[in-house]
Amino acid sequence: MPLRLSPTLRDRLAAAERPLFGGWVCSGSPVMAEIMAGSGLDWVLIDMEHAPNGLESTLAQLYAVSAYPVTPVVRAPAADPVTIKQILDLGAQTVLVPMVSTPDEARTVAEAAQYPPAGRRGVGSALARSARWNRVDGYLQNAADHVSVFVQIETAEGAAAAEAIAATPGIDGVFVGPSDLAAS
C-alpha cells in the first residue's frame, strides 16, 4: 500500500474555504506540541529560532503532532541550507525561514529545500523520515509536491523587496515578523 504524506501549509491554504488558524510551540515540549495539535488548530509551528529546540526536540514534536489532523510548520533558526535540509529530512513538510530580506536570499532558501535540478538539497531520502525511508512512492521525483517553503520578512529592506521575494520560484508564502520589522 502506498504511503502518503500530510498536506503542506501551501496545500491547506489553497484548499481553504475559511481562514486557517495556527499556533506557535515555543516550549520545546512534545507534550505541549501534542496538546496544541489536538486543540482544533489547522497548523502548529515548531520554533527553532526563538525556542529551546534542536533537531532532536523538533523530531520529538513532529512525532507528537503526527497523529492529529494538523499541519506542522518548522521555523528554522536561520537561512542556513544545511539546517533547512536537516529539518526537511526529519519529515517536516513546511518550513518557515526567518530574516529573508532580498530575492537572492529567498532564492537560496528555495534552492535549499528542493532537490536538483531545481535546487541544491542533498539527496538522502532513503536515510530520512522525509520519504519515510523510501516508503513514499516517487518521493524524489515529486518532492516539490511534498515540501512547502515560507519566508519571513522582518526588515525594512525585506518590506521594500516583498513583491520580488514573494514571486521567487519555490517560495510558497510570506509571513511578516512585526517585532523585528518595527525594530529595523
C-alpha positions as a printed NumPy array, in Angstrom:
array([[  0.   ,   0.   ,   0.   ],
       [  1.498,   3.397,  -0.936],
       [  2.289,   5.711,   1.944],
       [  1.076,   9.274,   1.543],
       [  2.236,  12.351,   3.375],
       [  0.147,  15.043,   5.051],
       [ -0.872,  18.2  ,   3.214],
       [  1.599,  21.067,   3.379],
       [  0.593,  24.515,   4.543],
       [  0.626,  25.566,   0.873],
       [ -1.893,  22.808,   0.103],
       [ -4.098,  23.68 ,   3.061],
       [ -4.161,  27.372,   2.132],
       [ -5.019,  26.558,  -1.486],
       [ -7.926,  24.339,  -0.417],
       [ -9.148,  26.534,   2.431],
       [-12.699,  27.787,   2.354],
       [-12.135,  29.742,   5.564],
       [ -9.245,  31.414,   7.362],
       [ -6.772,  28.922,   8.817],
       [ -5.767,  29.158,  12.462],
       [ -2.428,  28.172,  13.915],
       [ -0.299,  28.437,  16.994],
       [  3.376,  28.515,  17.884],
       [  5.032,  25.907,  20.095],
       [  7.896,  27.697,  21.814],
       [  8.365,  25.381,  24.796],
       [ 10.431,  22.62 ,  23.196],
       [  7.964,  20.157,  24.719],
       [  6.424,  17.33 ,  22.678],
       [  3.608,  17.192,  25.237],
       [  2.74 ,  20.85 ,  24.605],
       [  3.005,  20.28 ,  20.838],
       [  0.575,  17.355,  21.124],
       [ -1.854,  19.365,  23.24 ],
       [ -1.832,  22.129,  20.631],
       [ -2.153,  19.65 ,  17.753],
       [ -5.285,  18.215,  19.328],
       [ -6.866,  21.584,  20.041],
       [ -8.515,  22.099,  16.654],
       [ -5.797,  24.266,  15.1  ],
       [ -5.105,  23.945,  11.377],
       [ -1.341,  24.319,  11.737],
       [  1.215,  24.28 ,  14.544],
       [  4.595,  25.972,  14.234],
       [  7.555,  24.356,  15.977],
       [ 10.004,  27.191,  16.586],
       [ 13.74 ,  26.602,  16.282],
       [ 14.622,  30.298,  16.085],
       [ 13.47 ,  31.672,  19.448],
       [ 12.78 ,  28.477,  21.384],
       [ 14.968,  25.806,  23.005],
       [ 14.647,  23.449,  20.045],
       [ 17.367,  21.49 ,  18.327],
       [ 16.926,  18.725,  15.786],
       [ 16.134,  16.076,  18.412],
       [ 13.395,  18.05 ,  20.161],
       [ 11.965,  19.134,  16.817],
       [ 11.763,  15.486,  15.738],
       [ 10.03 ,  14.562,  19.009],
       [  7.453,  17.297,  18.409],
       [  6.899,  16.189,  14.797],
       [  6.21 ,  12.685,  16.131],
       [  3.845,  14.089,  18.764],
       [  1.715,  16.041,  16.277],
       [  1.684,  13.358,  13.567],
       [ -1.394,  11.618,  14.977],
       [ -3.55 ,  14.731,  14.548],
       [ -5.12 ,  16.454,  11.512],
       [ -2.836,  19.464,  11.863],
       [ -0.091,  20.67 ,   9.545],
       [  3.244,  21.106,  11.316],
       [  5.439,  24.02 ,  10.272],
       [  9.048,  24.203,  11.444],
       [ 10.672,  27.611,  11.703],
       [ 14.386,  27.266,  11.016],
       [ 16.8  ,  29.23 ,  13.191],
       [ 18.292,  30.92 ,  10.097],
       [ 18.513,  30.671,   6.316],
       [ 21.213,  28.01 ,   6.538],
       [ 20.939,  25.402,   3.739],
       [ 22.334,  22.619,   5.943],
       [ 19.798,  23.258,   8.701],
       [ 16.949,  23.518,   6.18 ],
       [ 17.981,  20.143,   4.707],
       [ 18.095,  18.58 ,   8.167],
       [ 14.66 ,  19.947,   9.078],
       [ 13.189,  18.542,   5.871],
       [ 14.967,  15.202,   6.369],
       [ 13.299,  14.993,   9.812],
       [  9.999,  14.868,   7.949],
       [  8.883,  18.474,   8.205],
       [  6.992,  19.288,   5.033],
       [  6.558,  23.001,   5.637],
       [  9.481,  25.167,   6.651],
       [  9.464,  28.845,   7.594],
       [ 12.77 ,  30.687,   7.269],
       [ 13.27 ,  33.951,   9.172],
       [ 15.037,  37.186,   8.211],
       [ 14.779,  36.985,   4.42 ],
       [ 15.385,  40.474,   3.057],
       [ 16.258,  40.048,  -0.628],
       [ 15.157,  37.983,  -3.626],
       [ 18.646,  36.406,  -3.664],
       [ 18.202,  35.232,  -0.075],
       [ 14.755,  33.869,  -0.977],
       [ 16.252,  32.022,  -3.958],
       [ 18.924,  30.471,  -1.708],
       [ 16.223,  29.298,   0.714],
       [ 14.097,  27.842,  -2.113],
       [ 17.098,  26.012,  -3.573],
       [ 17.977,  24.576,  -0.152],
       [ 14.525,  22.991,   0.045],
       [ 14.463,  21.362,  -3.411],
       [ 16.419,  18.52 ,  -4.951],
       [ 18.41 ,  19.049,  -8.158],
       [ 17.886,  20.2  , -10.809],
       [ 15.522,  22.782,  -9.222],
       [ 17.617,  23.166,  -6.083],
       [ 20.585,  22.055,  -4.03 ],
       [ 19.065,  19.887,  -1.318],
       [ 21.249,  16.859,  -0.673],
       [ 19.663,  13.562,  -1.66 ],
       [ 19.411,  11.465,   1.467],
       [ 15.773,  10.473,   1.422],
       [ 16.496,   6.751,   1.742],
       [ 18.062,   7.544,   5.107],
       [ 15.455,  10.023,   6.268],
       [ 11.965,  10.349,   7.673],
       [ 11.078,  12.809,   4.866],
       [ 10.438,   9.948,   2.417],
       [  9.611,   7.61 ,   5.286],
       [ 12.794,   5.678,   4.467],
       [ 11.854,   5.24 ,   0.798],
       [  8.291,   4.173,   1.59 ],
       [  6.706,   7.204,  -0.121],
       [  6.307,   6.224,  -3.762],
       [  8.111,   8.621,  -6.096],
       [  9.293,  10.9  ,  -3.305],
       [ 12.425,  12.107,  -5.1  ],
       [ 10.59 ,  12.781,  -8.346],
       [  7.71 ,  14.521,  -6.578],
       [  9.488,  16.085,  -3.6  ],
       [  8.421,  19.595,  -4.589],
       [  4.82 ,  18.458,  -4.096],
       [  5.644,  17.365,  -0.544],
       [  7.595,  20.453,   0.558],
       [  6.281,  23.953,   1.193],
       [  8.589,  26.904,   1.837],
       [  7.592,  30.133,   3.541],
       [  9.889,  33.018,   4.386],
       [  9.658,  35.735,   6.984],
       [ 10.153,  39.361,   6.047],
       [ 11.447,  41.19 ,   9.112],
       [ 13.44 ,  44.193,   7.86 ],
       [ 12.696,  47.441,   6.054],
       [ 14.844,  46.121,   3.19 ],
       [ 12.691,  42.989,   3.05 ],
       [  9.473,  45.004,   3.095],
       [ 10.735,  47.063,   0.144],
       [ 11.517,  43.842,  -1.756],
       [  8.405,  41.929,  -0.606],
       [  6.845,  41.584,  -4.049],
       [ 10.028,  40.19 ,  -5.583],
       [ 10.609,  37.881,  -2.599],
       [  7.038,  36.527,  -2.835],
       [  7.458,  35.991,  -6.597],
       [ 10.612,  33.891,  -6.157],
       [ 10.12 ,  30.402,  -7.637],
       [  9.938,  27.858,  -4.825],
       [  8.646,  30.326,  -2.222],
       [  5.054,  29.461,  -1.343],
       [  4.25 ,  32.283,   1.032],
       [  5.442,  35.123,   3.196],
       [  4.995,  35.794,   6.888],
       [  5.681,  39.242,   8.309],
       [  7.718,  39.46 ,  11.524],
       [  6.272,  42.624,  13.086],
       [  8.677,  42.957,  16.018],
       [ 11.902,  42.768,  14.03 ],
       [ 10.343,  44.802,  11.232],
       [  9.463,  47.553,  13.706],
       [ 12.968,  47.406,  15.155],
       [ 14.565,  47.776,  11.736]])
